[in-house]
Amino acid sequence: MAMMWRMSIFRLSSLSTALGYLGGDETILEREPREGVAADRELRASRHDGFWHPMETWRGRMTLERLWDSGKAPWKCW
């Protein structure tokens, strides 16, 4: 299995702190907010050896639902 890394935002103490990284409607989330969080040393990367698949899009959701419906969901442990 390929080594996976995930990015996490830590220690954002409140919603107002988190919202402080967002600009207006034209803000590119992968750009300015991420750069601000990184500059404030709130962005971390950690190794993840288990199953991971994004679910931010309809395609990702459908992929995960197909795995679940097939009984082959790697995250199911019961």
Sequence and secondary structure as in RCSB ss.txt:
>XXXX:A:sequence
MAMMWRMSIFRLSSLSTALGYLGGDETILEREPREGVAADRELRASRHDGFWHPMETWRGRMTLERLWDSGKAPW
KCW
>XXXX:A:secstr
   EEEEEE    SHHHHHTT  STT  TTTHHHHHHHHTT EEEEEE S     SSHHHHHHHHHHHHHT  TT
   
